[in-house]
Amino acid sequence: MSPERYARINALLDQRQPDLTLCLESVHKNHNLSALIRTADAVGLHDVHAVWFDRRGKVKGGTAMGSQQWVKVHHHSSTEEAFAALKQQNMQVLVTHLSPSAVHFREIDYTKPTAILFGQEKKGVSEQALALADKHVVIPMVGMAESLNVSVAAATILYEAQRQREAAGMYAQPRLSAAERHRVLFEGGHPIFAKICRRKNLPYPPLDAQGQIAADETWWQAIRSA
Ligand SMILES: C[S@@+](CC[C@H](N)C(=O)[O-])C[C@H]1O[C@@H](n2cnc3c(N)ncnc32)[C@H](O)[C@@H]1O
């Protein structure tokens, strides 16, 4: 692992937004799922929630360009279960839908802990989601098509959230807990260092108070030469 790659990984983790997430309700086309995960990663989302009513979709590496290794997907078997998990984290849950009572997406304060729910490609969002939502949110449409592709709708709203959070300084300070950083580096879906440690028979070092790896030079030399 080169020092540049390690610095890049740290920069990525420093800008993760653990209190901004997507909830995908039965979005089942693999290319849409992959595009959604890629955008989520680009905006700094650390987690995405997915509700599956029937078969589970798959995030393929091609369109996702490897982003799927950096965004943790939490699977739920019902909308109620997903809302319970999001509400436990004190999130406002915004349901995107073209309803007459929906709020323009730029009128929302995304600096609050926020989950944005998107519906299935054909059927849209469920009645349960609409009933449980804190707000319905809409992206105005003035053309012939009635709706946007789900991944385009998500990118539009996520980049408004990114704009607001950047202006509020929320990308300037690391926001991931040390425990979560450790999970990503050593135990998570992309345990970058774990593999090298196992191969080289090295111990997993602890993280310091700033969430940086607290290892001696011998450990780093072994990692660099891996
Ligand atoms: C292709 S649309 C589904 C259209 C579906 N026929 C319907 O009646 O909702 C897939 C999802 O993208 C999101 N979406 C698409 N266009 C949107 C818009 N203009 N405003 C808000 N959400 C939108 C919603 O989450 C929607 O459920």
The ligand as an SDF file (V2000), in Angstrom:
LIG
                    3D

 27 29  0  0  0  0  0  0  0  0999 V2000
  -39.1860    6.4390  -12.3210 C   0  0  0  0  0  0  0  0  0  0  0  0
  -39.7840    7.0920  -10.8400 S   0  0  0  0  0  0  0  0  0  0  0  0
  -41.2860    6.2070  -10.5750 C   0  0  0  0  0  0  0  0  0  0  0  0
  -42.4120    6.7250  -11.3630 C   0  0  0  0  0  0  0  0  0  0  0  0
  -43.6970    6.0570  -10.9810 C   0  0  0  0  0  0  0  0  0  0  0  0
  -44.4660    5.8240  -12.1680 N   0  0  0  0  0  0  0  0  0  0  0  0
  -44.4970    6.8840   -9.9860 C   0  0  0  0  0  0  0  0  0  0  0  0
  -45.7000    6.9750  -10.1600 O   0  0  0  0  0  0  0  0  0  0  0  0
  -43.9440    7.3880   -9.0140 O   0  0  0  0  0  0  0  0  0  0  0  0
  -38.7670    6.2950   -9.6160 C   0  0  0  0  0  0  0  0  0  0  0  0
  -38.5620    7.1090   -8.3800 C   0  0  0  0  0  0  0  0  0  0  0  0
  -37.7120    8.2250   -8.6850 O   0  0  0  0  0  0  0  0  0  0  0  0
  -38.0370    9.3220   -7.8430 C   0  0  0  0  0  0  0  0  0  0  0  0
  -38.4040   10.4560   -8.7040 N   0  0  0  0  0  0  0  0  0  0  0  0
  -38.3650   10.4920  -10.0470 C   0  0  0  0  0  0  0  0  0  0  0  0
  -38.6970   11.7050  -10.5070 N   0  0  0  0  0  0  0  0  0  0  0  0
  -38.9450   12.4690   -9.4170 C   0  0  0  0  0  0  0  0  0  0  0  0
  -39.3140   13.8410   -9.2310 C   0  0  0  0  0  0  0  0  0  0  0  0
  -39.4920   14.6500  -10.2560 N   0  0  0  0  0  0  0  0  0  0  0  0
  -39.4770   14.2890   -7.9710 N   0  0  0  0  0  0  0  0  0  0  0  0
  -39.2920   13.4710   -6.9100 C   0  0  0  0  0  0  0  0  0  0  0  0
  -38.9310   12.1790   -7.0340 N   0  0  0  0  0  0  0  0  0  0  0  0
  -38.7660   11.6850   -8.2680 C   0  0  0  0  0  0  0  0  0  0  0  0
  -39.1700    8.8400   -6.9330 C   0  0  0  0  0  0  0  0  0  0  0  0
  -38.6060    8.3200   -5.7700 O   0  0  0  0  0  0  0  0  0  0  0  0
  -39.7800    7.7260   -7.7410 C   0  0  0  0  0  0  0  0  0  0  0  0
  -40.4610    6.8000   -6.9360 O   0  0  0  0  0  0  0  0  0  0  0  0
  1  2  1  0
  2  3  1  0
  2 10  1  0
  3  4  1  0
  4  5  1  0
  5  6  1  0
  5  7  1  0
  7  8  2  0
  7  9  1  0
 10 11  1  0
 11 12  1  0
 11 26  1  0
 12 13  1  0
 13 14  1  0
 13 24  1  0
 14 15  1  0
 14 23  1  0
 15 16  2  0
 16 17  1  0
 17 18  1  0
 17 23  2  0
 18 19  1  0
 18 20  2  0
 20 21  1  0
 21 22  2  0
 22 23  1  0
 24 25  1  0
 24 26  1  0
 26 27  1  0
M  CHG  2   2   1   9  -1
M  END
$$$$
